[in-house]
Amino acid sequence: MIYITGHKNPDSDSICACIGYAELKKKLGWKDCIPCRIGHLNDETRFILNYFNIDPPQFIENVKPQVSDMDYYPTETISENTTLKHAWEIIREKGQTLLPVSDETDTFKGIVSVSDITQTYISLTDNDFLEKYSVSIKAIVEVLEGQVLYGEDMLNNKAGKLLVYNNIKWNEVPHIKSNDIILVSGSISNVIESMEYGTGYIFVVGGIEEKDEEVLARYAAIKNKAVIKMNYDFLSVIRLISQCIPVGEIMKTENLIFFYENEYIDQIKDIMLESRHRYFPVVDINKKIVGTISRKQLITYKKKQVILIDHNEISQTVEGIEQAEILEIIDHHRLGDIQTGNPIYVRNNPVGSSSTIVANMYFENGLRPDRKIAGILCAAIISDTLLLKSPTCTEVDINTAKILAEIAELDIESFGYEMLKVGASIARKSPQEILENDIKEYNLGKYKFSISQINTMDLSELDEKRKELKRVMLNKAEQGNYHGVILVVTDLLKGGSELIIEGHEAERIKSAFGISHDTESIFLEGVVSRKKQIIPRLTMHM
């Protein structure tokens, strides 16, 4: 799986470029590409996706390695009714030291291990172990490969005590129960006499002649006894009958060590290393067994593969990126501080939108995006370049937007105005929502800044929110240890932006923009680009 993700607090370009690039990759043969987002959609982006009837990208919290990134060992899962004999055969054949046990709905219920089985064998000292462990008559017949001479319909009962015909004392006879089992030698007279006892089950050991089988069957029918013929000797029968115990009777169900496949490796690492077990069951969200893992896989798991779109800075990317494998970066911003362990493909072009880059990658590969993809890529270019009027807008952006608009059957001016209007209303947004709408973190030398940008059609919508907004900004600066928190409110109609600044270095920031210290905010004519007009000015004065 390859996760294609934009930056935190995603704008329309970040979202649309991810969706468009994922589709391009699929056309080029990369089947497992998933467009993702690491934040909530803003109103403008929702408008775009709804307009073209496209589902939002999958939300991901992080790309930290999870149990699901390990290569599971194929695991034989057994039911609670599986006999110890069958369980032992699986353990020997598969080389497993434990077997997960599931119920009739395939839900994980417990674990049976080699030590559980051996300890059970050692503890079998009395003749009531069949009753103690709720062994069914049918299981005994199956394990001993018995031939039922009569009483097939009587095999579903649970077994009682195990008795040997030659060892039954006269004072024990009255206490023999209907579900007790009598083992009797192949002598037909002994078998017939054993049917006089209170038990309903006679296991004939050592074999009897074929001519006598019909006689015993008729007599068993008269006495209503189940008679089962065994081809093993007494010693083998005694040994095998102890293996008829169902694993559900001896499995461990408490203090089990198992892992859900969505757990993070960081969370389970210490548990695995401190446990005496070598293997651990893995279950899905419904607690169904999906495999087993071992300590060895703590160093052989597969890192999540990620393609970064519209950003290349640690502060803006998905959590856990340092534990993932970055495959590509597609961006149009300045180079940041992302580091990789291997050489990767980087496409960084000085254009106004990442969607411009993605669209041209379609054309360079001789491909044409479909109407929906062309539509969202065009919308993202319009958004990032403010209807192709931002200082960041290039001829490449303009030409690309026109081609995409033709494919998507869009009128750039009318659609763009309608789209920007949806995203530009801040009247219903709280101060917190305004600040977090499109927020990015920047490190300029020793200074750390949070810079937000939001569009509006009417700056007066801010009037009633300014006091609370400044309080929220100051709180943001203190909690995030920012030297400055800057809000850029861009008026799309006036073609400029109001700057509101808070933080310990507020005065230094104001001086970078020629703002006097006693001025709370200022409107900067023609300033609409955070990337080309705000960041460069800050960089020069910090």
Secondary structure, DSSP 8 states (H G I E B T S, - for coil): -EEEE--SS--HHHHHHHHHHHHHHHHTT-TTEEEEESS---HHHHHHHHHTT----EE-SB---BGGGS--B----EETT-BHHHHHHHHHHHT-SEEEEE-TT-BEEEEEEHHHHHHHHHH--STTHHHHTT-BHHHHHHHTT-EEEE-GGGTTSB---EEEGGG--TTTGGG--TT-EEEEES-HHHHHHHTTSS-SEEEEES---HHHHHHHHHHHHHHT-EEEE--S-HHHHHHHHGGGSBGGGT-B-SS---EETTSBHHHHHHHHHHSS-SEEEEE-TT-BEEEEEEGGGGTT----EEEEES---GGGS-BTGGGSEEEEEEE-S---S---SS--EEEE--SS-HHHHHHHHHHHTT----HHHHHHHHHHHHHHTTTTTSTT--HHHHHHHHHHHHHHT--HHHHHHHHHHHHT--TTS-HHHHHHTTEEEEEETTEEEEEEEEEES-GGGGGGGHHHHHHHHHHHHHHTT-SEEEEEEEETTTTEEEEEEESTTHHHHHHHTT--TT-SEEEEET---IIIIIHHHHHHH-
